[in-house]
């Protein structure tokens, strides 16, 4: 029986259609397999979370002082050296006293002479030989001489430089022969003393984080000298003004600084625990201040959280393999995880990577980072 050519064409088209459909199914199956392999999921779990604020600061002693002279003279001796321990009231240096001793002796001589002159005129006045004006002048000269002697004696006593606090000599003192100048605006610093038994960190905290810092919060920090060691500290003071006083419009310097930078920082002081005494002033401390903790909280990785105009959401993988967008309420954040206050239950499976596969939610979403 001869097959009509139209039948032949129809058979050929059916075969071609079948082959095409089979190829399409194979291709889509491969693509779905690749997408399935690309999807990473994790289970919602419970864990202890800790939220921290990171900052950088400088270690400094709680008590420190610059030792200067009240008079101007050359250093005659320096009795301590760097790292020496001193006690309050201890003589740590002396100044050349010759000029001040001479001035004191001259002042004493003047007191003796004016006293004798005053006694003589007072006697003469008592017998009517001198006037009241002469007696007043003699009295004034004597009083002036006594005042000058008191000043000379005080200056002479200042040639001994005393330690004002218990502490350690920090850095090298000035050498013998240095002129110690006494001025109100720029006196010569002979040496620096610091009580190294108690230390603090002066840390700079960004204005976006300063609201979560409270007195008494604990912190940990590291320094470059001991990278494997973690130290502890506690917040003891929060500055009420930013580091540049940008709010003070009366200051030209603050106005210029505020225009030159858009980042505002506040100083936070932390008391340091250093029982071994191995931390030195000036070391850079990288601080993590603990601002909140949650025990046994429902938590998910930060990488699973996305945001759109409606808020934060996650992609939930249902038991049947379908996916849906689920909006959540977040709590505190740690470095890698975020607390979930509502929207998820422990054990649910969520997607941590996005695919082009459509979800069951009809809302328009835009992948992005978590909203802080």
C-alpha positions in Angstrom: 0.0 0.0 0.0 1.4 3.3 -1.0 1.6 6.0 1.8 0.4 9.4 0.7 3.1 12.1 0.8 1.0 14.2 3.2 1.0 11.4 5.7 4.7 11.1 5.4 5.1 14.8 6.1 2.8 14.6 9.1 4.7 11.6 10.5 8.0 13.5 10.0 6.6 16.6 11.8 5.4 14.4 14.7 8.8 12.9 15.1 10.5 16.3 14.9 8.0 17.7 17.5 8.7 14.8 19.8 12.4 15.2 19.5 12.1 19.0 20.1 10.0 18.4 23.2 12.4 15.8 24.5 15.3 18.2 24.0 13.4 21.0 25.7 12.5 18.8 28.7 16.1 17.7 29.0 17.4 21.3 28.8 14.9 22.6 31.4 15.6 19.7 33.6 19.4 20.5 33.5 18.7 24.1 34.2 16.5 23.3 37.1 19.1 20.9 38.4 21.7 23.7 38.2 19.4 26.1 40.0 18.6 23.5 42.7 22.3 22.9 43.2 22.9 26.7 43.4 20.3 27.2 46.1 21.8 27.0 49.6 19.5 26.7 52.6 19.8 26.7 56.4 17.5 25.9 59.2 16.2 28.5 61.6 17.8 27.7 64.9 18.2 29.0 68.5 21.5 30.4 69.8 22.9 32.9 72.2 23.5 36.3 70.5 25.7 39.2 71.4 25.5 42.7 69.8 28.6 44.8 69.9 29.8 48.2 68.8 33.4 48.4 67.5 35.7 51.3 68.1 39.3 52.2 68.1 41.0 54.1 71.0 44.3 54.8 72.8 45.4 53.4 76.1 46.4 56.0 78.7 47.0 56.2 82.4 44.1 57.4 84.6 46.5 59.7 86.6 49.4 61.5 84.9 51.1 64.8 85.3 53.7 67.0 83.6 56.4 68.1 86.1 57.5 71.7 85.5 59.3 74.4 87.5 57.7 77.4 89.2 60.9 79.4 88.7 63.3 79.8 85.7 66.7 78.3 86.3 69.0 75.6 84.9 68.7 72.0 85.9 71.4 71.3 88.4 70.6 67.6 88.9 68.1 65.0 87.7 67.7 62.3 90.4 65.5 59.8 88.5 65.5 58.1 85.1 62.9 56.6 82.8 60.7 53.8 84.4 61.8 54.7 87.9 59.0 54.6 90.6 58.6 57.7 92.7 56.5 58.8 95.7 54.6 62.0 96.1 56.9 64.6 97.7 60.1 62.9 96.6 62.8 65.2 95.2 63.2 64.2 91.6 65.4 67.1 90.3 67.1 70.3 91.6 67.7 73.7 90.0 70.7 75.9 90.2 70.1 77.8 93.4 73.0 80.3 93.5 71.1 83.2 92.0 68.0 82.6 94.2 70.2 82.1 97.3 71.9 85.5 96.6 68.5 87.2 96.1 67.3 85.7 99.4 70.4 87.0 101.2 70.0 90.4 99.7 66.4 90.5 100.8 67.3 89.5 104.3 69.9 92.2 104.5 67.3 94.7 103.3 64.9 93.6 105.9 67.5 94.1 108.6 68.3 97.6 107.5 64.7 98.8 107.0 63.8 97.3 110.4 66.6 99.3 112.1 65.6 102.4 110.2 62.0 101.9 111.2 62.9 101.4 114.9 65.0 104.6 114.9 62.3 106.8 113.3 59.7 105.3 115.6 61.7 106.4 118.6 62.3 109.8 117.2 58.7 110.2 116.4 57.8 109.2 120.0 59.9 112.1 121.3 58.6 114.5 118.6 61.8 114.6 116.6 60.3 113.1 113.4 57.0 113.5 111.6 54.2 111.0 111.2 54.9 111.0 107.4 58.5 109.8 108.1 57.2 107.1 110.3 54.7 106.0 107.7 57.4 105.9 105.0 59.7 103.8 107.2 56.9 101.4 108.0 56.2 101.0 104.3 59.8 100.4 103.4 60.1 97.7 106.1 56.9 96.0 105.0 58.0 96.0 101.4 61.3 94.4 102.4 59.6 91.7 104.4 57.4 90.9 101.4 60.4 90.7 99.1 62.2 88.4 101.6 59.1 86.1 101.7 59.1 85.9 97.9 62.9 85.3 97.7 62.6 82.6 100.3 59.8 81.0 98.4 61.8 81.1 95.1 64.8 79.6 96.8 62.7 76.7 98.1 61.4 76.0 94.6 64.8 74.9 93.5 63.9 71.4 94.7 61.5 69.8 92.2 59.1 67.4 94.0 57.0 64.6 92.6 53.3 65.6 92.9 51.9 62.1 92.7 53.0 58.4 93.2 53.9 57.0 89.8 56.4 56.0 87.2 58.7 58.3 85.2 57.3 58.0 81.7 59.9 58.9 79.0 63.3 60.4 79.4 63.5 63.4 81.7 65.3 66.6 80.6 69.1 66.5 81.0 71.3 68.5 83.5 72.0 72.0 82.1 68.6 72.4 80.4 67.1 75.8 81.2 63.8 75.2 82.9 61.6 78.1 81.9 58.6 79.1 84.0 55.8 80.6 81.9 52.1 80.4 82.2 51.5 79.4 78.6 54.5 77.2 77.7 56.6 76.0 80.7 59.4 73.5 80.3 58.3 70.0 81.0 61.1 68.5 83.1 59.6 65.0 83.2 56.2 63.2 83.0 54.9 61.0 85.8 52.0 58.5 85.4 50.3 56.1 87.8 50.4 53.0 85.6 48.4 50.8 88.0 45.2 52.1 86.5 44.6 52.6 82.8 41.8 53.7 80.5 40.9 53.6 76.8 39.8 56.8 75.1 37.8 55.4 72.2 36.0 57.2 69.4 32.5 55.9 68.7 30.5 56.8 65.6 27.4 58.9 66.2 25.2 56.1 64.7 26.3 53.8 67.5 26.7 56.2 70.5 23.0 55.8 71.4 23.5 52.1 72.3 26.5 52.8 74.6 25.7 52.9 78.4 27.8 53.3 81.5 28.9 50.0 83.0 28.8 48.0 79.7 31.5 45.4 79.4 34.0 45.3 76.5 36.8 43.3 75.1 39.8 44.6 73.2 43.1 43.7 71.5 46.3 45.5 70.9 48.9 44.8 68.2 51.6 43.9 70.7 49.6 40.9 71.9 47.4 39.9 68.9 46.4 36.5 70.4 45.4 38.0 73.8 42.0 39.5 74.7 41.7 42.1 77.4 38.6 43.3 79.2 37.3 46.8 80.1 34.1 48.6 81.2 32.5 51.8 80.0 33.0 54.5 82.7 32.2 57.8 80.8 30.4 58.9 77.7 31.3 62.4 76.4 28.3 64.7 75.9 30.0 66.6 73.1 31.5 65.3 69.9 35.3 65.2 69.4 35.4 68.4 67.3 32.7 70.3 69.2 30.9 70.9 65.9 27.8 72.2 67.7 29.7 75.2 69.0 29.1 77.8 66.3 31.0 80.4 68.3 34.3 78.6 67.6 35.8 79.1 64.2 37.9 76.0 64.5 34.8 73.8 65.2 33.0 75.4 62.2 35.8 74.6 59.9 36.2 71.1 61.2 32.5 70.4 60.8 32.6 71.5 57.2 35.6 69.4 56.4 34.2 66.1 57.7 30.8 64.5 57.7 31.5 61.8 60.3 30.8 62.7 63.9 32.5 60.8 66.7 32.1 60.9 70.5 34.7 59.9 73.1 33.9 56.9 75.3 36.2 56.2 78.2 36.6 52.6 79.4 38.4 51.4 82.5 40.9 48.7 81.6 41.7 45.5 83.4 45.5 44.9 83.2 46.6 42.8 86.2 49.8 41.8 84.4 50.8 45.4 83.8 51.7 44.7 80.1 49.7 47.5 78.4 51.6 50.7 77.7 50.3 54.2 77.3 49.8 55.1 73.7 48.9 51.6 72.5 46.1 51.4 70.0 43.1 49.3 71.3 40.5 47.8 69.0 37.4 47.6 71.2 34.2 45.7 71.0 31.6 47.1 73.4 28.8 44.6 74.3 25.6 46.5 74.0 23.0 43.7 74.2 22.7 39.9 74.7 20.0 37.4 73.9 20.0 33.9 75.3 18.4 31.1 73.3 17.1 33.5 70.7 15.7 32.4 67.3 18.4 33.5 64.9 19.2 33.3 61.2 22.3 34.2 59.2 22.6 37.8 58.0 23.1 36.6 54.5 19.5 35.3 54.4 17.9 38.6 55.2 16.7 40.8 52.4 14.8 44.1 52.3 12.4 45.9 50.1 10.0 48.9 50.7 7.9 46.9 53.0 10.7 45.8 55.3 12.9 42.8 56.0 12.0 39.4 54.6 13.5 35.9 54.0 12.9 33.3 51.3 11.4 30.2 53.0 11.7 26.8 51.3 8.5 24.9 52.0 8.5 21.1 52.5 7.1 20.6 48.9 10.1 22.5 47.4 8.2 25.7 46.7 9.6 29.0 48.0 7.8 32.0 49.5 8.8 35.4 50.8 8.2 35.8 54.5 8.4 39.2 56.2 10.1 39.1 59.6 10.7 41.4 62.6 14.3 41.5 63.6 16.0 42.1 67.0 19.6 42.5 67.8 22.4 41.8 65.3 25.7 40.0 65.9 28.6 39.8 63.4 27.0 37.0 61.4 23.5 36.4 62.8 20.3 38.4 63.5 17.6 37.7 66.1 14.1 37.0 64.7 11.3 38.3 66.9 8.4 37.2 64.7 7.7 35.6 61.3 9.7 32.4 61.6 9.7 29.3 63.7 12.6 27.1 64.8 13.4 24.4 62.3 12.0 26.1 59.2 14.3 26.0 56.2 15.3 29.4 54.6 17.3 30.2 51.5 20.6 31.9 51.9 21.2 32.4 48.1 18.8 33.8 45.5 17.8 32.1 42.2 15.7 33.2 39.2 13.1 30.7 40.2 9.7 32.4 40.9 8.4 32.3 44.5 4.8 31.9 45.5 4.6 35.5 46.7 3.3 38.0 44.3 5.0 41.0 45.8 7.8 42.7 44.0 11.1 42.3 45.9 14.6 43.7 45.5 17.5 41.7 47.0 19.6 43.7 49.4 21.4 43.7 52.7 19.6 43.7 56.1 18.2 47.0 57.4 20.1 48.2 60.4 
